[in-house]
Amino acid sequence: MLEEPSLALFQRHWKLYRKVVDNNYLFHREAYAQLHRILVEEAVGPFRFLDIACGDARATAGALKGTRVAHYHGIDLSQAALDLPANALAALRCPIKLEQGDFVEALRAWSQPVDVAWIGLSLHHLMTPTKLTLMHKIRSMIGEHGLFLIYEDANPDGEDRAAWLRRHDRQKPSWTALTLEEWESITAHVHAADFPETTSQWHSLGREAGFSQVRQLFVAPSNLFRMYCFRA
């Protein structure tokens, strides 16, 4: 069990995260609708699904409804977050495993085959070489017919990180549900931990990691995030 200060910190951050998601400021609804579409139309089923940095898995569980998911495995650093998703995932009616840990370390030691791997708004916390190493590993895990899907920070070709951050900061007037303190908390996190890749670089990383096909599925209206499908 988390000590009270840690639990209070988690609850405060989680409340802010849910406010951002519920107001669709990061365009989760559109991204997870795309995830559902690809799983229905293209996943070779029944499929084993790996949810990397799964959080409470609420949105993923929704995307998996009506698909041929045969096994769900979620990884997240926060045990408190993993304690939340039981009700959402129960509707999937398939074996479920939740694993607490850093996803980079967990995948480094991974030895089980999966058919579909998914990560949303977490891969961008890694620097480019570490992203590539992780994508190499995922390519080895998904076999010859697997899919790797991501929804991540992405900037247009020719735009550097500083310009991407400036565009992010200009969203403030439209995030009306947040207090100034909440906005500043999010902005501090983004400036410290977000490392976008350009559109061309995401394609290049996919090819270097050994994927035969890279497709862009969705561009957020803010043009800050993009969704890609990497096919084995």
Residue frames relative to the residue before (quaternion, step in Angstrom):
aa qw qx qy qz dx dy dz
M 1.0000 0.0000 0.0000 0.0000 0.00 0.00 0.00
L 0.5026 -0.6526 0.4733 0.3124 3.57 -1.02 0.78
E 0.4862 -0.6049 0.5318 0.3391 3.56 -1.14 0.61
E 0.6797 -0.5471 0.3031 0.3831 3.56 -1.11 0.70
P 0.6597 0.4916 -0.3489 0.4487 3.67 0.82 -0.79
S 0.6605 0.5001 -0.3067 0.4686 3.59 0.99 -0.83
L 0.6418 0.5159 -0.3213 0.4677 3.56 1.01 -0.81
A 0.6516 0.5119 -0.3139 0.4635 3.57 0.94 -0.85
L 0.6367 0.5215 -0.3212 0.4684 3.58 1.02 -0.80
F 0.6487 0.5096 -0.3179 0.4673 3.57 0.93 -0.89
Q 0.6752 0.5092 -0.3060 0.4372 3.57 0.84 -0.97
R 0.6479 0.5144 -0.3207 0.4613 3.60 1.03 -0.79
H 0.6846 0.4686 -0.2836 0.4810 3.58 0.89 -0.92
W 0.6547 0.5176 -0.3227 0.4464 3.58 0.98 -0.82
K 0.6178 0.5414 -0.3376 0.4596 3.57 1.03 -0.75
L 0.6611 0.4894 -0.3023 0.4817 3.58 0.99 -0.82
Y 0.6322 0.5276 -0.3284 0.4627 3.59 0.97 -0.85
R 0.6729 0.4891 -0.3095 0.4606 3.58 0.88 -0.91
K 0.6145 0.5408 -0.3543 0.4521 3.61 1.03 -0.67
V 0.6480 0.5074 -0.3097 0.4762 3.58 1.00 -0.83
V 0.6790 0.4843 -0.2899 0.4694 3.58 0.91 -0.92
D 0.6818 0.5078 -0.3002 0.4326 3.59 0.83 -0.97
N 0.6987 0.4227 -0.2605 0.5150 3.59 1.17 -0.56
N 0.3987 -0.7698 0.4211 0.2665 3.56 1.37 0.13
Y 0.2360 0.8072 -0.5116 0.1757 3.59 1.08 0.66
L 0.7294 0.3710 -0.2292 0.5271 3.60 1.17 -0.50
F 0.4562 -0.7284 0.4108 0.3041 3.58 1.32 0.26
H 0.1244 0.8143 -0.5448 0.1567 3.53 0.97 0.98
R 0.6312 0.5632 -0.3585 0.3948 3.60 0.88 -0.87
E 0.6862 0.4773 -0.2837 0.4699 3.56 0.87 -0.93
A 0.6589 0.5160 -0.3155 0.4473 3.59 0.95 -0.86
Y 0.7100 0.4426 -0.2754 0.4734 3.59 0.88 -0.88
A 0.5626 0.5551 -0.3916 0.4711 3.58 1.19 -0.36
Q 0.6382 0.5050 -0.3161 0.4876 3.57 1.06 -0.75
L 0.6217 0.5360 -0.3428 0.4569 3.58 0.99 -0.81
H 0.6530 0.5072 -0.3172 0.4645 3.60 0.88 -0.89
R 0.6500 0.5324 -0.3235 0.4352 3.58 0.89 -0.92
I 0.6824 0.4827 -0.2948 0.4631 3.58 0.85 -0.94
L 0.6476 0.5218 -0.3276 0.4484 3.59 0.96 -0.81
V 0.6698 0.4839 -0.2974 0.4782 3.57 1.03 -0.75
E 0.7739 0.4086 -0.1962 0.4423 3.56 0.81 -1.03
E 0.8437 0.2573 -0.0754 0.4651 3.58 0.95 -0.81
A 0.5791 0.5830 -0.4044 0.4016 3.63 1.09 -0.42
V 0.3723 -0.7026 0.5604 0.2318 3.55 -0.91 0.95
G 0.0566 -0.8558 0.5139 -0.0144 3.56 -0.27 1.22
P 0.4936 -0.1168 -0.8564 -0.0966 1.41 -2.42 0.69
F 0.1886 -0.8275 0.5246 0.0673 3.59 -0.89 0.90
R 0.3987 -0.6752 0.5757 0.2319 3.51 -1.28 0.65
F 0.1662 -0.8308 0.5309 0.0184 3.55 -0.63 1.21
L 0.1353 -0.7752 0.6148 0.0536 3.55 -0.90 1.02
D 0.1434 -0.7902 0.5954 0.0242 3.56 -0.68 1.19
I 0.1407 -0.8285 0.5410 0.0336 3.58 -0.16 1.33
A 0.8064 0.0355 -0.1055 0.5808 3.58 -0.77 1.12
C 0.0821 0.8902 -0.4432 0.0660 3.53 0.97 1.00
G 0.2707 -0.7665 0.5401 0.2180 3.62 1.09 -0.49
D 0.7816 -0.2716 0.2081 0.5215 3.60 -0.83 -0.94
A 0.4105 -0.7694 0.4152 0.2590 3.60 1.35 0.09
R 0.3533 0.7666 -0.4871 0.2241 3.61 1.20 0.15
A 0.7052 0.4537 -0.2766 0.4694 3.58 0.80 -0.97
T 0.6423 0.5184 -0.3308 0.4575 3.58 1.00 -0.77
A 0.6240 0.5388 -0.3424 0.4507 3.58 0.96 -0.82
G 0.6469 0.5157 -0.3165 0.4642 3.56 1.00 -0.78
A 0.6661 0.5039 -0.2977 0.4623 3.57 1.00 -0.84
L 0.6861 0.4947 -0.2806 0.4537 3.58 1.12 -0.63
K 0.5083 0.6451 -0.4330 0.3715 3.61 1.18 -0.29
G 0.8103 0.2441 -0.1952 0.4956 3.54 -0.94 0.90
T 0.5965 0.5280 -0.3738 0.4750 3.58 1.27 0.23
R 0.5456 -0.6151 0.4577 0.3383 3.57 -1.31 0.04
V 0.1604 0.8042 -0.5528 0.1481 3.57 0.97 0.80
A 0.1957 -0.8084 0.5513 0.0656 3.56 -0.85 1.05
H 0.7887 0.0053 0.0020 0.6147 3.57 1.24 -0.41
Y 0.1441 -0.7820 0.6034 0.0599 3.55 -1.00 0.90
H 0.0000 0.7706 -0.6369 0.0222 3.56 -0.98 0.98
G 0.0612 -0.8126 0.5797 -0.0025 3.57 -0.63 1.14
I 0.1286 -0.7729 0.6189 0.0551 3.56 -1.08 0.83
D 0.1726 0.7693 -0.6072 0.0978 3.57 -0.97 0.84
L 0.5601 -0.6258 0.4389 0.3194 3.54 -1.16 0.69
S 0.7360 0.4346 -0.2201 0.4701 3.57 1.05 -0.78
Q 0.3547 -0.7299 0.5449 0.2113 3.57 -0.64 1.10
A 0.6073 0.5601 -0.3553 0.4373 3.57 1.07 -0.70
A 0.6397 0.5021 -0.3252 0.4826 3.59 1.03 -0.73
L 0.6722 0.5046 -0.2996 0.4514 3.59 0.96 -0.83
D 0.6086 0.5555 -0.3569 0.4401 3.57 1.18 -0.43
L 0.6383 0.5856 -0.3112 0.3910 3.61 1.23 -0.34
P 0.7418 0.5303 -0.2718 0.3077 3.65 0.80 -0.89
A 0.3681 0.7805 -0.4753 0.1714 3.62 1.19 -0.16
N 0.6940 0.4865 -0.3018 0.4366 3.61 0.77 -0.95
A 0.6597 0.5164 -0.3172 0.4444 3.58 0.93 -0.87
L 0.7266 0.4496 -0.2482 0.4565 3.58 0.88 -0.94
A 0.5492 0.6404 -0.3975 0.3609 3.59 1.13 -0.56
A 0.6198 0.5713 -0.3423 0.4151 3.58 1.10 -0.64
L 0.5773 0.6170 -0.3774 0.3790 3.61 1.19 -0.36
R 0.2214 -0.8198 0.5020 0.1642 3.59 1.19 -0.47
C 0.5868 0.4940 -0.4159 0.4885 3.54 0.88 1.02
P 0.6457 -0.4956 0.3734 0.4451 3.62 -1.18 0.27
I 0.1169 -0.7978 0.5914 0.0129 3.56 -0.98 0.93
K 0.0078 -0.7759 0.6308 -0.0046 3.56 -1.00 0.88
L 0.1084 -0.7781 0.6177 0.0367 3.55 -0.92 0.98
E 0.0998 -0.8167 0.5682 -0.0124 3.54 -0.81 1.09
Q 0.2672 -0.7604 0.5730 0.1484 3.57 -0.82 1.02
G 0.4909 0.6525 -0.4840 0.3146 3.56 -0.87 0.96
D 0.6180 -0.5021 0.4480 0.4065 3.52 -1.36 0.16
F 0.4419 -0.7387 0.4280 0.2755 3.59 -0.60 1.07
V 0.5856 0.5625 -0.3852 0.4384 3.62 1.09 -0.53
E 0.6848 0.4651 -0.2793 0.4865 3.57 0.91 -0.92
A 0.6443 0.5336 -0.3273 0.4393 3.57 0.96 -0.84
L 0.7022 0.4585 -0.2768 0.4691 3.58 0.91 -0.86
R 0.5709 0.5888 -0.3854 0.4229 3.58 1.11 -0.58
A 0.7509 0.3689 -0.1951 0.5119 3.57 1.06 -0.78
W 0.4291 0.7433 -0.4343 0.2733 3.60 1.29 -0.04
S 0.0400 -0.8172 0.5750 0.0031 3.58 -0.97 0.86
Q 0.5938 0.5899 -0.3621 0.4103 3.61 1.24 -0.04
P 0.4433 -0.6751 0.5060 0.3028 3.62 -0.99 0.69
V 0.0596 -0.7561 0.6497 0.0525 3.56 -1.20 0.64
D 0.4279 -0.7072 0.5044 0.2498 3.55 -1.23 0.38
V 0.7839 0.0781 -0.0252 0.6154 3.56 1.10 -0.74
A 0.0660 -0.7678 0.6366 0.0291 3.57 -0.92 0.97
W 0.0743 -0.8048 0.5885 -0.0194 3.55 -1.01 0.91
I 0.0696 0.7623 -0.6428 0.0279 3.55 -1.10 0.76
G 0.0781 -0.8167 0.5717 0.0104 3.55 -0.90 0.95
L 0.8660 -0.0875 0.0120 0.4922 3.54 -0.80 1.15
S 0.5955 0.5273 -0.3966 0.4582 3.55 0.87 1.04
L 0.5974 0.5788 -0.3627 0.4201 3.59 1.10 -0.63
H 0.6199 0.5769 -0.3413 0.4079 3.60 1.11 -0.63
H 0.5372 0.6081 -0.4168 0.4099 3.62 1.21 -0.09
L 0.6546 0.5100 -0.3006 0.4701 3.59 1.23 -0.38
M 0.4894 -0.6191 0.5182 0.3297 3.54 -1.22 0.52
T 0.7259 -0.4907 0.2666 0.4015 3.57 -1.20 0.57
P 0.6815 0.4755 -0.3327 0.4458 3.69 0.73 -0.83
T 0.6605 0.4938 -0.3125 0.4715 3.59 1.02 -0.74
K 0.5745 0.5543 -0.3723 0.4734 3.59 1.10 -0.63
L 0.6823 0.4982 -0.2949 0.4463 3.58 0.83 -1.00
T 0.6376 0.5259 -0.3280 0.4576 3.59 0.94 -0.85
L 0.6683 0.4961 -0.2959 0.4687 3.57 0.94 -0.89
M 0.6658 0.4975 -0.3072 0.4634 3.58 0.98 -0.82
H 0.5777 0.5550 -0.3635 0.4756 3.59 1.12 -0.61
K 0.6675 0.5049 -0.2998 0.4579 3.56 0.89 -0.96
I 0.6670 0.4974 -0.3096 0.4603 3.58 0.88 -0.89
R 0.6091 0.5437 -0.3562 0.4544 3.59 1.03 -0.73
S 0.6730 0.4878 -0.3030 0.4662 3.61 0.98 -0.76
M 0.6614 0.5338 -0.3017 0.4320 3.59 1.16 -0.55
I 0.7469 0.4704 -0.2323 0.4085 3.59 0.95 -0.84
G 0.4809 -0.7107 0.4267 0.2855 3.60 1.21 0.13
E 0.7444 -0.4555 0.2958 0.3885 3.54 -1.31 -0.32
H 0.7599 0.3266 -0.1989 0.5257 3.60 1.20 -0.20
G 0.4727 0.7276 -0.4014 0.2933 3.57 1.26 0.21
L 0.3074 -0.7247 0.5903 0.1783 3.51 -1.41 0.22
F 0.1023 -0.7401 0.6599 0.0796 3.52 -1.21 0.68
L 0.0579 -0.8182 0.5713 -0.0264 3.56 -0.59 1.19
I 0.0237 -0.8009 0.5981 -0.0149 3.56 -0.96 0.90
Y 0.0892 -0.7246 0.6764 0.0975 3.53 -1.32 0.48
E 0.1652 0.8332 -0.4831 0.2122 3.55 -0.18 1.32
D 0.6802 -0.4323 0.4004 0.4360 3.50 -1.41 0.19
A 0.1391 0.7741 -0.6076 0.1107 3.57 -0.93 0.90
N 0.1403 -0.7895 0.5911 0.0869 3.55 -0.95 0.85
P 0.5989 -0.5593 0.4161 0.3942 3.59 -1.13 0.52
D 0.6235 -0.5305 0.4118 0.4003 3.55 -1.16 0.53
G 0.7741 0.3247 -0.2595 0.4775 3.54 -0.95 0.93
E 0.6518 0.4767 -0.3238 0.4930 3.59 1.25 -0.17
D 0.2877 -0.7642 0.5494 0.1772 3.62 -0.84 0.91
R 0.7320 -0.4321 0.2937 0.4373 3.56 -1.32 0.15
A 0.6359 0.5454 -0.3404 0.4269 3.60 0.91 -0.85
A 0.6699 0.4815 -0.3001 0.4788 3.59 0.96 -0.84
W 0.6140 0.5374 -0.3425 0.4658 3.59 1.06 -0.75
L 0.6604 0.5050 -0.3047 0.4648 3.59 0.95 -0.87
R 0.6282 0.5234 -0.3438 0.4617 3.59 1.00 -0.73
R 0.6556 0.4941 -0.3177 0.4745 3.58 0.98 -0.78
H 0.6037 0.5458 -0.3527 0.4617 3.57 1.06 -0.72
D 0.6868 0.5044 -0.2901 0.4355 3.58 0.84 -0.96
R 0.6321 0.5468 -0.3368 0.4337 3.58 1.13 -0.54
Q 0.5168 0.6387 -0.4176 0.3880 3.61 1.26 0.01
K 0.4342 0.7615 -0.4274 0.2209 3.58 1.20 -0.52
P 0.6877 0.4894 -0.3319 0.4212 3.69 0.71 -0.85
S 0.7054 0.4665 -0.2777 0.4557 3.61 1.08 -0.60
W 0.6173 0.5191 -0.3541 0.4733 3.61 1.24 -0.22
T 0.0101 0.8886 -0.4582 0.0178 3.54 0.81 1.07
A 0.6216 0.5694 -0.3494 0.4091 3.62 1.14 -0.45
L 0.6551 0.5245 -0.3044 0.4507 3.59 1.24 -0.34
T 0.4446 -0.6368 0.5539 0.3000 3.52 -1.19 0.60
L 0.6634 -0.4803 0.3714 0.4373 3.58 -1.26 0.23
E 0.6403 0.5257 -0.3261 0.4553 3.60 0.97 -0.80
E 0.6574 0.5019 -0.3136 0.4664 3.59 0.96 -0.84
W 0.6442 0.5125 -0.3254 0.4652 3.59 0.94 -0.86
E 0.6726 0.4982 -0.3011 0.4569 3.59 0.88 -0.88
S 0.6136 0.5400 -0.3435 0.4624 3.59 1.09 -0.65
I 0.6648 0.4860 -0.2955 0.4842 3.58 0.94 -0.88
T 0.6585 0.5212 -0.3111 0.4448 3.57 0.90 -0.91
A 0.6358 0.5240 -0.3296 0.4611 3.59 0.99 -0.81
H 0.6520 0.5085 -0.3158 0.4654 3.57 0.98 -0.84
V 0.6653 0.5116 -0.3095 0.4471 3.58 0.86 -0.95
H 0.6820 0.4880 -0.2981 0.4559 3.59 0.87 -0.90
A 0.7000 0.4650 -0.2718 0.4689 3.59 1.08 -0.65
A 0.8503 0.2685 -0.0577 0.4490 3.56 0.90 -0.91
D 0.6485 0.5250 -0.3357 0.4371 3.64 1.17 -0.18
F 0.0026 0.7933 -0.6061 0.0569 3.55 -0.81 1.10
P 0.1514 -0.8326 0.5282 0.0694 3.59 0.13 1.28
E 0.2691 -0.7028 0.6284 0.1970 3.51 -1.36 0.36
T 0.5183 -0.6188 0.4772 0.3475 3.56 -1.12 0.57
T 0.6906 -0.4625 0.3577 0.4258 3.54 -1.30 0.32
S 0.6807 0.4813 -0.2932 0.4680 3.60 0.84 -0.94
Q 0.6576 0.5204 -0.3229 0.4388 3.57 1.00 -0.79
W 0.6183 0.5236 -0.3576 0.4644 3.61 1.01 -0.65
H 0.6383 0.5050 -0.3231 0.4829 3.58 1.02 -0.77
S 0.6605 0.5132 -0.3053 0.4552 3.57 0.94 -0.89
L 0.6378 0.5216 -0.3278 0.4621 3.59 0.96 -0.83
G 0.6418 0.5309 -0.3244 0.4483 3.57 0.97 -0.80
R 0.6779 0.4779 -0.2945 0.4746 3.56 0.91 -0.90
E 0.6540 0.5143 -0.3144 0.4572 3.60 0.95 -0.86
A 0.6710 0.4973 -0.2965 0.4631 3.57 1.09 -0.68
G 0.6076 -0.6074 0.3314 0.3899 3.59 1.27 -0.09
F 0.4674 0.6616 -0.4656 0.3566 3.59 1.19 0.27
S 0.4422 -0.7253 0.4693 0.2413 3.55 -0.97 0.87
Q 0.8040 0.1319 -0.0435 0.5783 3.57 1.15 -0.54
V 0.0656 -0.7658 0.6391 0.0271 3.56 -1.05 0.84
R 0.0031 -0.8062 0.5907 -0.0346 3.59 -0.74 1.06
Q 0.3280 -0.6968 0.5997 0.2175 3.52 -1.09 0.74
L 0.2149 -0.8185 0.5268 0.0802 3.56 -0.70 1.13
F 0.8190 -0.0013 0.0798 0.5682 3.55 1.00 -0.75
V 0.1272 -0.7453 0.6495 0.0800 3.55 -1.14 0.78
A 0.4333 -0.7015 0.4978 0.2690 3.58 -0.69 1.06
P 0.5944 -0.5868 0.4061 0.3707 3.64 -1.03 0.67
S 0.6305 0.5242 -0.3299 0.4678 3.60 1.16 -0.50
N 0.3017 -0.7670 0.4903 0.2833 3.58 1.30 -0.42
L 0.4751 0.6509 -0.4488 0.3862 3.56 1.11 0.75
F 0.7855 0.2231 -0.0899 0.5702 3.58 1.17 -0.58
R 0.0590 -0.7817 0.6201 0.0300 3.53 -1.19 0.66
M 0.2944 -0.7397 0.5810 0.1691 3.52 -1.22 0.58
Y 0.0823 -0.8057 0.5866 -0.0038 3.54 -0.92 1.00
C 0.2001 -0.7275 0.6415 0.1385 3.51 -1.29 0.56
F 0.1218 -0.7668 0.6292 0.0357 3.54 -0.78 1.13
R 0.1340 -0.8122 0.5663 0.0398 3.55 -0.65 1.13
A 0.5290 -0.6386 0.4577 0.3206 3.54 -0.97 0.92
